């Protein structure tokens, strides 16, 4: 019989959890606070900055200098487009790995995941030259393809884990009732794994939204997402702290709002099948 935790233990764990959460969230909080000050106030000591006059000056300057709407639209197209394309590829692949007998499935999954361990800069030159020769530099289509390839191993791995929790007998019953392969995947498997698919979709959108390396290397203006928008406020002359903070806040706000409203679905999907 499990021992019931004492009130002191509950309090200690709660305080520890809140402390870790605050430490993780503090950089975002500080960025948001700094964005409501002028450049002169932003470089002051923390106490002086917090007591100085708050204003929307930095946001106004960012809006005047940059086309936030274009960068936001590019981020939405790239993150959502790459996620949908990755799911279209990963769902059949994960189905095959989960329900078609094979002794090397785990090896294939590990090989796919190992591609995430290689530094991105190691393939920068061939990727850049390939994009240049195909005319995909600074294009949304090119970045959608890159984001899909980057996150596909994680998507396949997560979906495979969710699909393995679904009893194979259900799919066999669907086949006996005359369901085709497409009907089996679309009408039987996908609805049952919907929480896992939803969490995979949300996680992939976040990963694609925050990807900075490839967006900075393969875009200049037309297809530049919000990561490029943030980087434009870092120059050789120095950092514009207040403007950089305002740009960062404007870039992370949409994904923070998405994460806040979908946190229940995200947690449900990430814990899908964890409790028998």
N, C-alpha and C positions, 0 to 999 in steps of 0.2 A: 504494500500500500504506500503510495507516494506521500511524503511529508508535506503538510500544509505550510507555505511560507509565512513567516512571522511578519507583523506589521513593520518592524524595523527593516527587514530584508526587502519588503515591497517599496518602502520609502527610499532605501538606498538605490535600488535598481531604477526607480522612477527618476530620481535626481541624476543618476549617471546617464540615463537615456536622454534626458533633457539637456544635460551638459554637452554630450556628444552632438546632439542635434543642433544646439546653438553654435557650437564651434564649426560645424559643417556649413550652416546657413550664414554665419557672420560675414564672410566676404561679399555675399550677395547683398546683405543688409547694408554694409558699409558703402558699396557701390551705389545703391539707391540713394542713401543719404547724401553722398558726395555730389550726386547729379543735380541736387537742388541748390547748389551754391555756384558762385562765380569762380573763375580761374584763380583769382587772388585769394579768395577764402579757402579754396580747396587745398592749397599748399600749406596752410597754417597747421598748427598743432591740432590734434583731435579735439581738445577741449575748446579751442578758439573757433574751430570750424563749426562745431555743433551749436555754439552760441551766436554765430554770425547770422546775418539776415538771409532767409531762405527766399529763393526766387526760381522762376522758370526760364531764366536767361539762357542757360546752357541748352535747354530743349529748343528754344526759339532759334538759336544759332545753328544747331544741328539740322533743324528742319529747313532753314534757309540755305545752308551749304550743301546738303545732300538730298537725294531723292529717296526718302525712306520707303515710299510706296512701291517703287520698282524693286528694291532689295527685298522687301517683305514678300512681294509676289513671287520673286525668284526662289526664295526659301520655301515657300509653300509648294510651288511646282516641283522643286527638286526633292524635298523630303517626302511629300505625299506620293509623287510619281514613282520614285525609287522604291518606296515601301510597297505599293500595289504591285509593281513589277516583280519585286522579290517574293511576295506572297504567291503570285501566280506561278512562279518557278518552284518555290520551296514546298508548297502543299503537295503536289504530286510526288516530288522527290522524297519528302518525309514519309508519305504514305507507303512508297515502295520500300523504304528502309525499315519501316515499322511492321509491315504486314507481309512482305515477300521474304521468305526464308533466305538467309545468307549468312555465311560464317564470318565474312569480313566487314560487316556493317559498322561495327565499332571502329575498325581501322580506318574506314573511309571517313567516318565522322571526325575522328581525331586528325586525319590528314587535312580535312576541310578547315577545322578549327586552327590547325597549326599555321595556316596562311595568315591568320591575324597576328601571329607572333613576329612576323618579319617587319622591320621598320619600313614605313611607307616611302621614305626617301631612297630606299634601295632600288625601287622600280620607277623613280621619278623620271629619269631621262628617257627610257623607252616609252613610257606612258605619254610624256610630253611630245615626243617626236611622232608617235602614232596619232595622237590627237591633231597635231599640226598637219600631217599628211592627209588626214581624213577630213580636214576642215571643221573639226569639232571644238577647237579652242574658243573659249568664251561663248559656249552654247549651252542652253538648258538640257538639250538631249544628251550631250556628252556627260554632263554632271549627273544626270539621272542614271546613265549607264555605270558610271564610276561608283556612285553611292550604292547601287544595286549589288555590284560585285564585291564591294567592301563589306557590306552587312549580310550578304547572303549566307555565309557559313553560320553566323549566329542565328539567323532566322530558321534555317534548316534544323540546327541542333535543338532549338527550343520547340519547334513544332514536332520533331521526332519524339521528344520527351512527353509532350502532351498526347500524341497519338498512341504511344505505348500504353497509356493508362486506359484506353478504350478497349473493351473486350473484343477479340477477333470474331467471336461467335456471332455478334450483331451483324458484322459485315458479311459473314458467311450466310446468314439468314436472308440478307438482302439479295445476295447472288442467287440463292435458291428460289427467291420470288421473281427472278428474272431481271434484276437491276443490272444495267450495263456498268462498265467501269466508271464512266463519267457520272452516272446517276449515283453510284456508290460514294464517290468522293464528294459530289456537290450536295446531295440530299440526305446522306446518312452521316458521313464522317465529319464534314464541316460543321453542321449544326451542333453535334455533340462536343466538338472541340472549340466551340465559339469563344468561351472565356480565354482559353489559351491563345487562340488566334488574335483576339482583341488585344491582349497584353503584349503579344509579339509585335503587332502593328504599332501600338503606342510607343514601345521601346525603340523600334526601328525609326519611327518619325523623330524621336528625340535625338538618336544617334546621328541621323542624317542632318538634322537642323543644326547640331553643334559641330559638325565636321568642319575643321578650319584648314587643315593642310592642303587638301586637294582643291578646295575652293579658292584659296589664295594663289595656288600655282597655275590653275587652268582657266581662271577668269580675270577679266580686267574691268569691264563695265556692264555690257549688255546682260550677261547672265550672272553677275555678281550677287550673291546672297547676303544675308545680314552679317555673316562673319567677315566678309570683305568690307562691309559698311563700318564695322567696329575698327578694323585694322587701319582704315583711312585716317583715324585720329591719332595714330602713332607715327610720328615723323622723325627724321634725323635731327631736326631742330629741338626735339624734346616731346614729352607727353603733355597733351592737353587734358589734365586730369578730370576737370569738370565735364568737358565735352565728351571725353572718352567714357566717363561714367554714365552720362545721359544716353549716349549711343548704345552702350551695353545694356542699360535698363530697357530701352526701347526694343532691343533685340531679344532679350530673354523673357520679356513680359508675356508674349503670346504663348510660349512653350510652358511657362510657369502656370498660366491660367489653364491651359490644356491639362497639365499634370494635376492641378488642384481638383478640377471637376471630374477627372477620370481616375483618381487615386484608388477608389474602391474597386473599379474594374481591373486596374493594374495589379493591385495586391491579390485580388481573387484569381487572376490569371497566373500570376507568378507562383501562387501556392496551389494551383490546380493539380490534384492528384497527390499532394503531399501527405494528406491524412487519409488513411484507409478506413 
